[in-house]
Amino acid sequence: MNPVGSIPATATITSVVWSWGLSRYPTGLIVYLCHNTTSACINVTSTGSGSTSSFNGLPANKKMIYAFGVAGSGSVSPPAYGQVDQVIVNYQY
């Protein structure tokens, strides 16, 4: 999810609030909320909504990513169907 609007390059994150959901959860589902790449993530599997200070001080003008995964190979059963997901990034500059 890319930032909405024009965020100053000097803006830094002060908090992040998230909400995610699926109508069906495949066995072994793992969910991460990430900042800009999938190498800067927190595990939000057990918390469908919440807030974090884990990204504080990072640039606010970068995208946030939900990364969903299931270990193994082959098809996922039951199929995962998305619902409305949201990320709110609070920042200062």
Secondary structure by P-SEA (a helix, b strand, c coil): ccccccccccbbbccccbbbbbcccccbbbbbbbcccccccccccccccccccccccccccbbbbbbbbbccccccccbbbbcccbbbbbbcc
